[in-house]
Amino acid sequence: MSEITSLSQLDLSNDKYTYADYLSWKFEQTVELIKGKIFPMSGPSRRHQDLSREINGIFYNHFKNHRCKFYAAPFDVRLYDKRKAAKGDKNLYSVVQPDICIICDLDKLDDRGCNGAPDLVIEILSPGNSSKEMKLKKDLYEENGVREYLIIDPEHENAFQFHLTEAEVYSPATIYVDDEVLTSVIFPDLQLNLKEVFSAS
């Protein structure tokens, strides 16, 4: 098989790509795999970068002396199909790069990133990725047991918070608007003052 050096060499309608394929690609375009399907990632906007920097600072300060680890994109998170017992690269069909994630089970960390579900994930919406984060990634994170998922919406200056219930499904979204303080469900001492976050960009 010839070396893959351009995204144009791949079939974006195919939903059978694996993490082993992902590792073999030689192009610079950043992509994510969600259940075997390729999703190209566009470069973040300046506002996205401003928000990411502000939230990263809050999370870095909060977790720098914490047992849980904080990571920001680019950082590969591999998520497994629960129906498959084997956990080899060829059986892995989802690898994503959350804007921010927190991992408390340090055994999930290796040189490639995170091997399994983080405890908390934050995604910052961009014009080209809103539907992906709002639907596809939400379903993927729920299925894999990400305990808390936060979506930051720069355009409307609000945030959506989901957390796993005892039934292992996500709660209905709690919506925070721009003058409210978002408190994490799984880290009750972690707060995001949305007015300060959005005013920094």
N, C-alpha and C positions, 0 to 999 in steps of 0.2 A: 504494500500500500504506500502511495506517495506521501511525502511529508506535508502536513497541513500548515501553511504559512499565511493564509488569508481566510477571514471569515466567509468570504464569497465561495470558498471551496466546499462549504458545509450546507446541508439541506436543513433550513430553518423550520420546515414542516415536520421533520423527523422527531419522534418523541422517544427514541431508543438510545440516545447518547448516554454514556456512563462517565463516572469520575475518571476511569482509566483513559477514556477518550480525551477528556478535559485536560489531563496531565500531559498528553502527547501533543497538544496543539502548540504551534510556535508563533502565533500572531500576537500583536500587542493589544488588540481590542479586548476590553474587559467584558466578560460574559458571566451569566449565572445559568445553572441548570436547575430546572424545576420539573421533577418527575420525567426526566429524560429529554426535555425540550429546551432548546437554547433561547436565552433572552439576552440580547446585547444590551450593554449598559452605556448610556451616554455620559459624557463628562458632566460633573456637577456644576450648577450655576454658582455665581458669586454669592448669592443669598443663601443657597444651600450650604456653601462652605462656611459662611459666617455663622449660621445656626449650628452647624456641626462643631465648629471651634468652640462656641459658647457652651454647648451641652457637654462636649468632651472635657472642658475645664471643670465643670461642676462634678462630672463623674470621676475624673482623675483625682480631684481633691477628696472626694468621698471615699473612694476605694483604695487609695494609695497605701493605707495601713490595714486593709481589710483582708480577711482570708480568701474572699472571692476576687477574681481577676477581671480587669476591665480591658477591652480591646475595641479599637476603632478600625473602620475600613481603610485600606484593603485588608481583609482577614477572612480566609475561607472557613465556612461552617458547613460540614458534611452532615446531611440528614438521611437516615436510612428508611427504606420501605419496611414497615413493621411486619409485613407478611413474609419477608425473607429472613431466614435464620442466619445465613452467611453474611459477613461484614467485609468482604473483599472489595477492592476498587471496582471490579466488574459488576458487582451487585448494587452499586450505589448510583442513584439516578438524580440526586439533588445536591448541589453545592451552591451556596448563596453567600453574599457578602453584606451582612447587615451594616448599617451606618455605625451602630454601637451595640456591643453585647457584653453581658456579664456572665461569667462561668464560675460556679462554686465547686463543682466536682472537678478537681484539677487532673484527675486521671483521664479526662476527655481531651486534654491538651497535648499536642505533639508538635513536631517541627512544621507540619503542614497547616496547622490551625486548630480548629475544634472538631472533634470526632463525636458528634452527637449534639443534642439540644442544649443551647445555653439556657440559663435561668431567666434572663431578661433580655429582650431585644428592642432596640429603637430603630425605626426607619423614618427618614425625613422625605416627604413626598417631593417629587419634581414633576413638571408637566408631562414628561414622557413615561413616568413610572407609576402614576397614581393607581391605575386599575390593578397593576401587578401587586403592589403593597396591600391594597385594600381587600383584595379577594384571594389571589393565588397564594401569596406569602402568608396571609392570615390563616388560610386553611392548612398550609404546610406546617406552620409553626404549631398550630393547635394539634394536628395529628401526631407531631413528634414530641409533644409535651413541653414546649417552651412555656414556662410558668406565667410569665407576664410579657405582654406585647404592647408597645406604645408607638403610635403613629403621629408624627408631627406634621401639621399641614401649614406651610408657610403662607400660602395664598390667602387662606381665611383666618390665619393666626389662631388656630385652635389645635387641640390634641385629642386623640382617641385612646382610651385605655381598655385593654382586655386582660383578664386573668383566668387561669384554669379553675374551674369549680371542682367539687368533690366528684362529679360525674365525668371529670377529665375532658370537659368541653369548655370553650370560652364563654365567659359571662357576656351579656349584652354590653355594648360599648358604653363606657362612661365618657362623656364629652366635656372637655375643659375649654373655656374661652380665654381670650387674651389677658384678662385681668385676674385670673384665678391661679391658685397654686396646686400643681399636680403632686400628689403624694403616692409613692410607689406602694403597691399592695404587699409585695413580698419583702421590701426593704422600707419599713415605715418611717425610718429616719432620713430617707432620701426624698428630696423635694425639688421640683422645678417651678420656679416663679415664671410663668409664661410671659408676663409683661416684660420682665427683665430680659428673658431669652429673645423675644421677638424684637425688642427695642435695640438689641445689640447688633442687628443686621441691617 
